[in-house]
Amino acid sequence: MGAMPVGTLLAGAADVVRLLDAPAGAYVHVPFCSSICPFCPYDKVRLGDVPAMPYLEALRREVDAVVDAHTARFGSFTSLYVGGGTPTLFPEVLADLVERVPTAGRRAVEVLPTHATPARLDALAAAGFDAVSIGAQSFHDPVLRRLGRPHDADASRRAVLTAVGRFAVVDVDLIVDVALPGSSPAAATAVRAFLDDVAWCFETGADQVSTYPLMRFGYTPFGVARHARRREHAVLSQVAELARRLGYERRSVWTFNRLGSPPYTSITRRRFLGMGAGASSVTGRDLLVNHFGLAAYEAAVAAGRVPVARRFHLGALGGAAYEAFWQAYAGAVDPATLTAAYGLVGAGPVRGLTAVPRAAGLVRSDDGLRRLTPRGYDVFHDLERAVTYGLIEPLWAQMLREHGDAAGQAAGGWARPARGRSGPVWWLARTLTERRVLDGARPAERS
């Protein structure tokens, strides 16, 4: 399907792009999955529960509008990332997106292990993707069964072996759950399995290994559980030592890269525009969130407007703090970049963001940067989890109510938004930052 005439493009796309202070990366969300993994908190629906074609048509229209507006002001996007859901359910859509989204940098896509056949991966490479993330999660069948994954350990291994060497960057996602009782055999087995998985990825030559602790969102079937943060620190320290011995280095709180390889990331781009249901955009001083419900998303596009449901205005200090947070996640804060980007008078406000961590031994100075120390990685690991549960989970739980049905469930029954965390941090953040959305409508109902 070719690009639509300019007259049919969505109202508000140019308004979104005007919020940017620099070219952006493009993120596109494909929310469909063949089965639902109970631990996953992202916006998703089971393929077949709702028709895919109306969503994909709306997505194409939003992509055309945002691309048109961004190209008119900045030219090409800095990168393209397609996530989900399971985007590899729709290979034709992926090839079409590469054609529609002019991109100067990396083009990356998430791949389900059972989709990582030689033919499918070759097709992705031929379409223009040069980076893939293999959602292996584990190479041990008991772990995969507990996570509810739709593949076995052999499929995970085959996927990684098939992908390595076919793309400029191959990332492997792994999950460890140390919320299990520390003295239990299950906990010890889970940690041993995880460390074996990491070592296998390093020995296989994956460019990046992402080592995520299991996040337990209250609205998912896994529910809330206490985290054993010291055990998490210890496990990640063991991964760091494995990396050092096997030619890898820590490049963020949860990722380890082969020496000399480029990074793979979906979240540390300075600016990005999100397209699709549940996608977010970061423009520097604003955070925008699209409708999560497919019906609400499609209705907004059908009405001729961008499907932005929530807008949070961060301002200069808030924008600098947000960017500093993700710089720290990636291992180093750059005060000069923050000072220049946010028009702050002098470097004082930015120095304030790093003065306390430096005094506490969490960062060290290195050629103008503030790099995390090993202790800093541990503290930031805890901070990342606190931000996830204190800010991200309450927002997503509210947005998932757009999927609601008479039973009070969401997205085909997997999510129960009423069980999501909330609290004073979220209330304060909303009170200080939430604004009307760009088409003049009020933000989504507060609850």
C-alpha positions as CSV (number, residue, x, y, z in Angstrom):
1,M,0.0,0.0,0.0
2,G,1.6,3.3,-1.1
3,A,1.8,6.5,1.0
4,M,-1.4,8.4,1.3
5,P,-1.9,11.9,-0.1
6,V,-0.9,14.7,2.3
7,G,-4.5,15.8,2.6
8,T,-5.4,12.5,4.3
9,L,-2.7,12.6,6.9
10,L,-3.6,13.0,10.6
11,A,-4.1,16.3,12.3
12,G,-1.6,16.8,15.1
13,A,1.5,15.0,13.7
14,A,3.2,18.3,12.9
15,D,2.4,19.5,16.4
16,V,4.1,16.4,17.9
17,V,7.2,17.0,15.7
18,R,7.3,20.6,16.7
19,L,7.9,19.5,20.2
20,L,11.2,17.9,19.2
21,D,14.5,19.8,19.5
22,A,16.5,17.3,17.4
23,P,15.9,14.4,14.9
24,A,14.2,11.4,16.5
25,G,14.4,7.7,16.3
26,A,11.2,5.9,15.3
27,Y,9.5,3.2,17.4
28,V,6.6,1.1,15.9
29,H,4.5,-1.1,18.1
30,V,2.9,-4.3,16.8
31,P,0.8,-5.6,19.8
32,F,-0.3,-9.0,18.5
33,C,1.0,-12.3,20.0
34,S,0.0,-15.9,19.1
35,S,-0.1,-16.6,22.8
36,I,0.2,-14.5,26.0
37,C,3.2,-14.8,28.3
38,P,2.0,-14.2,31.8
39,F,5.0,-12.2,33.0
40,C,5.0,-9.7,30.2
41,P,3.5,-6.3,31.1
42,Y,3.6,-4.6,27.6
43,D,0.5,-3.6,25.6
44,K,-0.5,-6.7,23.7
45,V,-3.5,-8.8,22.5
46,R,-3.8,-12.4,21.3
47,L,-4.0,-12.7,17.6
48,G,-7.5,-13.8,16.7
49,D,-9.1,-12.1,19.7
50,V,-9.4,-8.9,17.7
51,P,-9.0,-8.5,13.9
52,A,-5.5,-7.4,12.9
53,M,-6.2,-5.7,9.6
54,P,-8.1,-2.6,11.0
55,Y,-5.2,-2.0,13.4
56,L,-2.5,-2.4,10.7
57,E,-4.3,0.0,8.4
58,A,-4.5,2.6,11.2
59,L,-0.9,2.0,11.9
60,R,0.1,2.6,8.3
61,R,-1.8,5.9,8.4
62,E,-0.2,7.1,11.6
63,V,3.2,6.1,10.3
64,D,2.7,8.1,7.1
65,A,1.6,11.1,9.0
66,V,4.5,11.1,11.5
67,V,7.0,10.3,8.7
68,D,5.7,13.2,6.6
69,A,5.9,15.7,9.5
70,H,9.4,14.5,10.7
71,T,10.8,14.4,7.2
72,A,9.6,17.9,6.5
73,R,11.4,19.3,9.5
74,F,14.4,17.0,10.1
75,G,14.7,14.6,7.2
76,S,15.4,10.9,8.0
77,F,14.8,9.3,11.4
78,T,18.0,8.4,13.3
79,S,16.9,4.8,13.8
80,L,13.9,2.4,13.5
81,Y,12.9,-0.1,16.2
82,V,9.9,-2.4,15.8
83,G,8.7,-4.1,18.9
84,G,5.6,-5.8,20.4
85,G,3.9,-8.0,20.9
86,T,5.4,-10.3,18.2
87,P,6.2,-8.2,15.1
88,T,7.6,-11.1,13.2
89,L,4.0,-12.5,12.9
90,F,3.7,-10.0,10.0
91,P,6.8,-10.1,7.8
92,E,5.1,-8.2,5.0
93,V,4.3,-5.3,7.4
94,L,8.0,-5.2,8.6
95,A,9.2,-4.9,5.0
96,D,6.7,-2.2,4.4
97,L,7.8,-0.3,7.4
98,V,11.4,-0.2,6.3
99,E,10.1,1.3,3.0
100,R,7.9,3.9,4.7
101,V,10.3,5.1,7.4
102,P,13.4,6.8,6.1
103,T,16.2,5.9,8.5
104,A,19.8,7.1,8.7
105,G,20.9,4.6,11.3
106,R,20.1,1.2,12.8
107,R,16.9,-0.8,11.9
108,A,16.1,-3.3,14.6
109,V,13.3,-5.7,15.3
110,E,12.3,-8.2,18.0
111,V,12.2,-11.8,16.9
112,L,10.4,-14.8,18.5
113,P,12.8,-17.8,18.6
114,T,10.4,-20.0,16.6
115,H,10.4,-17.3,13.9
116,A,14.2,-17.2,13.7
117,T,14.5,-19.7,10.8
118,P,17.2,-19.1,8.1
119,A,14.6,-18.1,5.6
120,R,12.8,-15.6,7.8
121,L,16.0,-14.0,9.1
122,D,17.4,-13.7,5.6
123,A,14.1,-12.0,4.6
124,L,14.5,-9.5,7.5
125,A,18.0,-8.8,6.4
126,A,17.0,-8.4,2.8
127,A,14.2,-6.0,3.9
128,G,16.9,-3.8,5.5
129,F,17.0,-4.8,9.2
130,D,20.5,-4.9,10.5
131,A,19.8,-5.7,14.2
132,V,17.6,-8.3,15.9
133,S,16.7,-9.1,19.5
134,I,16.1,-12.8,20.1
135,G,13.5,-13.2,22.9
136,A,15.1,-16.4,24.2
137,Q,14.5,-15.6,27.9
138,S,16.2,-18.9,28.8
139,F,17.8,-22.0,27.4
140,H,16.3,-24.2,30.2
141,D,12.9,-25.8,29.6
142,P,11.7,-25.6,33.3
143,V,12.3,-21.8,33.3
144,L,10.6,-21.4,29.9
145,R,7.6,-23.3,31.1
146,R,7.4,-21.2,34.3
147,L,7.5,-18.0,32.2
148,G,4.8,-19.4,29.8
149,R,6.9,-19.1,26.7
150,P,5.6,-20.6,23.5
151,H,8.9,-22.4,22.6
152,D,11.4,-24.7,24.2
153,A,15.1,-24.5,25.0
154,D,16.2,-26.1,21.7
155,A,14.3,-23.4,19.8
156,S,16.0,-20.7,21.8
157,R,19.5,-22.1,21.0
158,R,18.7,-22.6,17.3
159,A,17.5,-19.0,17.1
160,V,20.6,-17.5,18.5
161,L,22.9,-19.8,16.4
162,T,21.0,-18.9,13.3
163,A,21.0,-15.2,13.9
164,V,24.7,-14.7,14.9
165,G,26.6,-13.6,11.8
166,R,23.5,-12.6,9.8
167,F,23.1,-9.1,11.3
168,A,25.4,-6.3,12.4
169,V,24.0,-6.7,15.9
170,V,22.4,-9.7,17.6
171,D,21.0,-9.2,21.0
172,V,19.7,-12.0,23.2
173,D,17.2,-11.3,26.0
174,L,17.4,-13.4,29.1
175,I,15.4,-13.2,32.3
176,V,16.3,-14.2,35.9
177,D,13.9,-14.4,38.8
178,V,15.5,-14.1,42.2
179,A,12.2,-13.2,44.0
180,L,12.0,-16.9,44.8
181,P,13.0,-17.8,48.4
182,G,16.7,-17.5,48.6
183,S,17.3,-20.8,50.4
184,S,15.0,-22.8,48.2
185,P,16.3,-25.3,45.6
186,A,14.2,-23.6,43.0
187,A,16.0,-20.3,43.6
188,A,19.5,-21.8,43.4
189,T,18.5,-23.7,40.3
190,A,17.2,-20.6,38.6
191,V,20.4,-18.7,39.3
192,R,22.6,-21.5,38.0
193,A,20.5,-21.8,34.9
194,F,20.7,-18.1,34.3
195,L,24.5,-17.9,34.6
196,D,24.8,-21.0,32.3
197,D,22.6,-19.2,29.8
198,V,24.7,-16.0,29.9
199,A,27.9,-18.0,29.5
200,W,26.5,-19.9,26.5
201,C,25.5,-16.6,24.8
202,F,29.0,-15.2,25.4
203,E,30.7,-18.3,24.1
204,T,28.4,-18.3,21.0
205,G,29.4,-14.8,20.0
206,A,26.1,-12.8,20.6
207,D,26.9,-9.1,20.2
208,Q,24.8,-8.2,23.3
209,V,23.2,-10.1,26.1
210,S,20.4,-8.4,28.0
211,T,20.1,-9.8,31.5
212,Y,16.7,-8.6,32.9
213,P,15.5,-9.4,36.4
214,L,11.9,-10.5,36.2
215,M,9.7,-7.4,36.8
216,R,6.5,-8.4,38.5
217,F,3.8,-5.9,37.5
218,G,0.8,-6.2,39.8
219,Y,-1.7,-6.4,36.9
220,T,-0.1,-9.4,35.3
221,P,-0.8,-13.0,36.3
222,F,2.6,-13.2,38.0
223,G,1.4,-10.5,40.4
224,V,3.4,-8.6,43.0
225,A,6.4,-10.2,44.9
226,R,9.2,-8.9,47.0
227,H,12.5,-8.5,45.2
228,A,15.7,-9.8,46.8
229,R,17.9,-6.9,45.7
230,R,21.1,-8.1,47.3
231,R,20.8,-11.5,45.5
232,E,20.1,-9.6,42.3
233,H,23.2,-7.5,42.8
234,A,25.3,-10.6,43.4
235,V,24.0,-12.4,40.3
236,L,24.7,-9.4,38.1
237,S,28.2,-9.1,39.6
238,Q,28.8,-12.7,38.6
239,V,27.6,-11.8,35.1
240,A,30.1,-8.9,35.0
241,E,32.9,-11.2,36.0
242,L,31.9,-13.7,33.3
243,A,31.8,-10.9,30.8
244,R,35.3,-9.7,31.8
245,R,36.7,-13.2,31.4
246,L,35.0,-13.9,28.0
247,G,35.7,-10.7,26.2
248,Y,32.5,-8.7,27.0
249,E,31.9,-5.5,28.9
250,R,29.0,-4.0,30.8
251,R,27.5,-1.2,28.8
252,S,24.3,-0.6,30.8
253,V,22.8,-1.7,34.1
254,W,21.4,-4.9,32.4
255,T,23.3,-5.3,29.1
256,F,26.7,-6.8,28.3
257,N,28.4,-6.3,24.9
258,R,31.1,-8.1,23.1
259,L,34.2,-5.9,22.9
260,G,34.0,-3.7,19.8
261,S,30.4,-4.5,19.0
262,P,27.8,-1.8,18.5
263,P,25.0,-1.6,21.1
264,Y,21.4,-2.7,20.7
265,T,18.8,-0.7,22.5
266,S,15.2,0.5,22.3
267,I,15.1,2.9,25.3
268,T,18.2,5.0,25.5
269,R,17.8,7.1,22.3
270,R,17.7,10.8,23.2
271,R,14.6,11.5,21.2
272,F,12.1,9.1,19.7
273,L,8.6,9.1,18.2
274,G,6.3,6.2,19.0
275,M,3.7,4.9,16.6
276,G,1.1,2.3,17.3
277,A,-1.1,1.4,20.2
278,G,0.8,1.7,23.5
279,A,3.8,3.5,22.0
280,S,5.4,6.4,23.8
281,S,7.3,9.5,22.4
282,V,10.0,11.5,24.1
283,T,10.6,14.9,22.6
284,G,13.0,16.4,25.2
285,R,10.6,18.3,27.3
286,D,7.4,16.2,26.8
287,L,6.4,12.6,27.1
288,L,3.5,11.5,25.0
289,V,1.6,8.2,25.3
290,N,-0.7,6.7,22.6
291,H,-3.9,4.9,23.3
292,F,-3.4,1.4,24.6
293,G,-6.8,0.0,23.5
294,L,-6.9,-1.0,19.9
295,A,-10.4,0.3,19.4
296,A,-9.5,3.7,20.9
297,Y,-6.4,3.9,18.8
298,E,-8.2,3.0,15.6
299,A,-11.0,5.4,16.4
300,A,-8.6,8.3,16.9
301,V,-6.9,7.6,13.5
302,A,-10.3,7.2,11.8
303,A,-11.3,10.6,13.2
304,G,-8.2,12.1,11.5
305,R,-6.0,12.9,14.5
306,V,-2.9,11.5,16.1
307,P,-3.8,8.8,18.7
308,V,-2.0,10.6,21.6
309,A,-3.9,9.9,24.8
310,R,-1.7,11.4,27.5
311,R,0.8,14.2,27.5
312,F,3.3,14.9,30.4
313,H,5.2,18.2,30.2
314,L,8.6,17.7,31.8
315,G,10.1,21.2,31.1
316,A,13.8,21.9,31.1
317,L,14.7,20.5,34.5
318,G,12.4,17.5,34.2
319,G,13.7,16.8,30.7
320,A,17.3,17.0,31.9
321,A,16.5,14.6,34.8
322,Y,14.8,12.2,32.4
323,E,17.7,12.2,30.0
324,A,20.2,11.9,32.8
325,F,18.3,8.9,34.1
326,W,18.7,7.0,30.8
327,Q,22.2,8.1,30.3
328,A,23.0,6.6,33.8
329,Y,21.2,3.4,32.8
330,A,23.6,3.3,29.8
331,G,26.5,3.7,32.2
332,A,27.6,7.3,31.9
333,V,26.1,10.8,32.3
334,D,27.3,13.6,30.0
335,P,26.8,16.9,31.9
336,A,27.9,19.0,28.8
337,T,25.2,17.4,26.6
338,L,22.5,18.0,29.2
339,T,23.5,21.6,29.7
340,A,23.5,22.3,26.0
341,A,20.3,20.5,25.3
342,Y,18.1,22.0,27.9
343,G,19.2,25.6,27.8
344,L,20.1,25.7,31.5
345,V,22.0,28.7,32.8
346,G,25.5,27.4,33.4
347,A,26.2,23.9,34.4
348,G,25.1,24.2,38.0
349,P,21.7,22.5,37.7
350,V,23.2,19.6,35.8
351,R,26.1,19.3,38.2
352,G,23.5,19.0,40.9
353,L,22.1,15.9,39.3
354,T,25.5,14.2,39.7
355,A,27.1,15.8,42.7
356,V,25.4,13.5,45.3
357,P,26.0,10.3,43.4
358,R,29.7,11.3,43.0
359,A,30.1,12.1,46.7
360,A,28.5,8.7,47.5
361,G,30.9,6.8,45.3
362,L,28.3,5.8,42.7
363,V,29.9,7.6,39.8
364,R,33.5,8.6,38.9
365,S,34.7,11.4,36.6
366,D,36.2,10.2,33.3
367,D,37.0,12.7,30.5
368,G,34.0,14.9,31.3
369,L,31.6,12.0,31.9
370,R,30.2,10.6,35.1
371,R,30.6,6.9,34.8
372,L,28.8,4.4,37.1
373,T,31.0,2.5,39.5
374,P,30.1,-1.1,40.4
375,R,28.3,0.2,43.5
376,G,26.6,2.7,41.2
377,Y,25.3,-0.1,39.0
378,D,23.8,-1.8,42.0
379,V,22.1,1.4,43.3
380,F,20.8,2.3,39.8
381,H,19.4,-1.3,39.4
382,D,17.3,-0.6,42.5
383,L,16.4,2.9,41.3
384,E,15.3,1.5,37.9
385,R,13.0,-1.0,39.6
386,A,11.6,1.8,41.8
387,V,10.8,4.0,38.8
388,T,9.3,1.1,37.0
389,Y,6.9,0.3,39.8
390,G,6.3,3.8,40.9
391,L,5.7,5.6,37.6
392,I,5.6,3.2,34.6
393,E,3.3,0.5,36.1
394,P,0.6,3.0,37.3
395,L,0.5,4.7,33.9
396,W,0.3,1.4,32.0
397,A,-2.3,0.0,34.3
398,Q,-4.5,3.0,33.7
399,M,-4.0,2.9,30.0
400,L,-4.8,-0.9,29.8
401,R,-8.3,-0.1,31.0
402,E,-9.0,1.0,27.4
403,H,-9.1,-2.8,26.7
404,G,-11.7,-3.3,29.5
405,D,-14.6,-5.6,29.3
406,A,-17.6,-6.3,31.6
407,A,-15.4,-8.5,33.8
408,G,-13.1,-5.6,34.5
409,Q,-10.2,-7.4,32.7
410,A,-8.1,-6.1,29.8
411,A,-6.5,-7.2,26.6
412,G,-8.3,-10.5,26.3
413,G,-8.2,-11.3,30.0
414,W,-4.5,-11.4,30.8
415,A,-4.3,-8.0,32.6
416,R,-6.2,-6.8,35.6
417,P,-5.5,-3.1,35.8
418,A,-7.2,-2.6,39.1
419,R,-4.4,-4.7,40.7
420,G,-1.6,-2.4,39.3
421,R,0.5,-0.5,41.7
422,S,-0.1,3.2,42.3
423,G,0.9,5.7,45.1
424,P,2.0,9.2,46.0
425,V,5.0,9.3,43.6
426,W,2.7,8.7,40.6
427,W,0.0,11.1,42.0
428,L,2.7,13.9,42.4
429,A,4.2,13.3,38.9
430,R,0.8,13.4,37.2
431,T,-0.3,16.5,39.2
432,L,2.9,18.4,38.2
433,T,3.3,17.3,34.6
434,E,0.1,16.1,32.9
435,R,-1.3,18.5,30.3
436,R,-4.1,18.4,27.7
437,V,-3.3,16.3,24.7
438,L,-2.4,18.0,21.5
439,D,-5.8,17.8,19.7
440,G,-7.3,19.8,22.6
441,A,-9.2,16.9,24.1
442,R,-8.8,16.2,27.8
443,P,-6.3,13.6,28.9
444,A,-7.6,10.1,29.5
445,E,-9.9,9.8,32.6
446,R,-7.9,9.9,35.8
447,S,-8.3,7.0,38.2
